[in-house]
C-alpha cells in the first residue's frame, strides 16, 4: 500500500492540537478547500477526486504525464468483464470527466429517461450527477458533488 504526503497531511489534521503545551506539537497545516466532487461506487467505496482515479480489476500506471500519481482503485470483476485498467475519472475545472482506457467491454453511461451510451475509447466525456457509469460485472458509479 502506498501512502502519499497528502494522505499523511489529512491524518495529521485529525491529531489533537497541542496549543497549550510548553513544547509545541506539529505545525499547523493550511486547511484545504473541500473537493468539489467524488465518485460513489456500487461496491460502497467513496473516492475523492483530489487527483485522477484509475479504475479496473488490477489497475496500474504505465506512464505519468505530470507530477501527480493517479489513485488506483481495484474493483471486483468475477467474470473478467472489467479490464485491468478500465477507465480514468478526473476533475477538469468544474467538470468530472470519464475516459475509457481502451477497455475490452467499454464504459457505458446512462441517464434516467434516456438510453445508454457507450463512451468512445480514449475520448474524455463529461459525466453529470444524474448519470450512472457502468464498468461491467455489476460495478457502477455515480458522481456526487460536495461543494
N, C-alpha and C positions, 0 to 999 in steps of 0.2 A: 504494500500500500504506500502511495506517495503522499506526503504531507507538504503542502505548499505554504509559503510565507503568509499568504492571505488567510489560509485556514488557521495558522498559528495566531494571527492578529485577532481573529474572531474568538478563539479560545481565550486569549489574554484579556479580551474585553469582558469575559464572564467572571474573571477573578475579582475578589473583593478589593476595594480601594484601601490603601494604607495611608491616607492623608493625615491621620493623627499620630502616626508613628514617628519616633525620633529619627529613625533612619527610613527615608522614603523607599517605597516599593517600586514596582515597574513604572516607567514613564508612561504617561497617558498617550494613547494613540488617537489621532483625529477620528471622529465618527464619520463613517462613510454614509453617503446618501443611500436611502433604500433603493434596491434594484427595482426597475420598472416592470419586470416580468419574470416568470418562471414557468417551467413545464410540470404538469402533473400526469404521471404515467398511470396506466391501468393497474400496474403492479403495486401501486401505493407510494412509490418513490416520488418525491418532490425535488426538483433540481433548479436551483437559481441560475439565471442566465447572466452570471457575472463574467463569463467568458464563453467561448464556443464549446458546444457539447457534441461529442461523437457518440451515437447510439448504435449498438449492434450486439450480436451474441458473444463476440470476443473482440471488442474494438481495439484498434491500435493506431498509432500515429506514424505515418510513413515519412512525412516531411512537415516541418514547421516553417511557415512563411513569415511569421512575425515573432516577436519575443515572448508571446503568451502561449503556453501549452494549453490545448483544449482539455476539458474534463471528459474522461472516458466513462461511459455508463453502459454496463452489461445488462442485457435484458434476456429473459428466458425464451428459448425457441426449440421446444422439443421435436418439432417436425423439420427443423433446419430451414424454415421459411425466411428467416431473417438472416441477412448476410453478416459476415464477421464485423465489418464496419459499414453499416447500412445507410445512416443518414447523419447529417450535421444540422444542428439548430444553433442559431446565434442571433444576437441583437444587432441590428443595423439602424442606428438612430433610435426612433421610437417603434420600429417595426421588428417583429420576430420573423426570421427568415429560415426556411427549411430547405435543405438541398439533399436530393437523392444522390448518394455517392456511388453511382453505377451498381446499385444492388440488383440481385437476381430477380426478385419478385416485385420490386418497386415500392414506392411510397404513395399511399392513397389518402386524399383529403376529402372530407365530406362536410357539408353544411346542412343544418336542418332545413327541410323543404326543397333541397336541391339534390342533384345526383352526385355521384362520387367521381372525382377527377384524379387521374394518375399524374404525378409530377414527372417532368422530363429529367432524365439523368443529367446531373451536373449543372442544372439550371436552378438558381435560387428562386424560391417562391415565398411571398409574404403570406403568413397564416394569422388569422384573427382569433379572437377569444371564443367566437361562436362556431369554430370549426374543430373537427376531430381528425387527428392524423393517425393513420393506421399503418403500422410497420409490418404486419402479418403475424400469424400464430397467436392471434388474440391480443397482441400488445398494441395499445393505442396511447396517445397523449393529447392533452389539451393545453392551451396557453392560458395562464392566469395572470392578470395584471395586478400588481401590488402597490403601485403608486398612482 
